Amino acid sequence: MHRTSRSTALPRRDRRFVTACICVCLLVVTWIVYAQTLRFDFVNYDDPRYVYQNTRITDGISVANVAWAFSISILKIGTR
C-alpha cells in the first residue's frame, strides 16, 4: 500500500499572516525597549574637537582627506 504524505507547511496566506505577526511583534518589542530614549538629551562629548574643529573634516572631500580617513592617522585627529 502506498502512503500519501501530507505537507505540514502552512498555506501561503497563513504564512504571510504569521510573517506579518512576527514583524509586528518585533516592532512592538523594539519600541518598548527604545521608546524611553526619546526623552533623553543629546550627548555632545567630543563633537567640537573631533568634528567641528577638525580641519581635515571642515576642508571638505579631497584625495588626501579620504586617504587620511581610511588610514591609521585617524587616531591622530586634527594633525596634518
C-alpha positions as CSV (number, residue, x, y, z in Angstrom):
1,M,0.0,0.0,0.0
2,H,1.3,3.4,-1.0
3,R,1.3,6.1,1.7
4,T,0.4,9.6,0.9
5,S,2.5,12.2,2.7
6,R,0.8,15.3,3.9
7,S,2.6,18.5,3.9
8,T,2.9,20.2,7.3
9,A,3.6,23.6,5.7
10,L,1.1,26.3,6.2
11,P,-0.8,27.6,3.2
12,R,0.7,30.7,1.6
13,R,-1.9,33.0,3.0
14,D,-1.3,31.7,6.6
15,R,2.5,32.0,6.2
16,R,2.1,35.7,5.2
17,F,-0.1,36.2,8.3
18,V,2.5,34.6,10.6
19,T,5.3,36.6,9.0
20,A,3.3,39.8,9.5
21,C,2.6,38.9,13.1
22,I,6.3,38.2,13.8
23,C,7.2,41.6,12.2
24,V,4.6,43.4,14.3
25,C,5.8,41.7,17.4
26,L,9.4,42.6,16.7
27,L,8.4,46.2,16.1
28,V,6.5,46.4,19.4
29,V,9.3,44.9,21.3
30,T,11.8,47.3,19.7
31,W,9.5,50.2,20.5
32,I,9.2,49.1,24.1
33,V,13.0,48.8,24.6
34,Y,14.0,52.1,22.8
35,A,11.0,54.4,23.4
36,Q,12.5,55.6,26.6
37,T,15.4,57.1,24.7
38,L,13.1,59.7,23.1
39,R,13.2,61.8,26.2
40,F,17.0,61.7,26.6
41,D,19.1,64.7,25.8
42,F,21.7,64.7,23.1
43,V,25.2,64.0,24.4
44,N,27.8,66.2,22.9
45,Y,31.1,65.0,24.4
46,D,33.7,65.4,21.7
47,D,31.9,66.6,18.6
48,P,33.5,70.1,18.6
49,R,37.1,68.8,18.9
50,Y,36.8,65.8,16.6
51,V,34.3,67.2,14.0
52,Y,33.7,70.9,14.0
53,Q,37.2,72.0,14.8
54,N,39.0,69.3,12.8
55,T,40.5,70.9,9.7
56,R,40.5,67.5,7.9
57,I,36.8,67.4,8.0
58,T,36.0,71.1,7.6
59,D,38.3,71.3,4.5
60,G,35.9,69.0,2.6
61,I,36.4,66.0,0.4
62,S,39.8,65.6,-1.2
63,V,42.0,62.7,-2.1
64,A,44.3,63.5,0.9
65,N,41.4,63.7,3.3
66,V,39.8,60.5,2.1
67,A,43.1,58.7,2.4
68,W,43.5,60.1,5.9
69,A,40.0,59.0,6.9
70,F,40.8,55.4,5.9
71,S,44.3,55.3,7.3
72,I,45.7,54.8,10.8
73,S,46.4,58.5,11.0
74,I,42.7,59.0,12.0
75,L,43.9,58.2,15.5
76,K,45.9,61.5,15.4
77,I,42.8,63.6,15.0
78,G,43.5,67.1,13.6
79,T,47.1,66.6,12.7
80,R,48.3,67.3,9.2
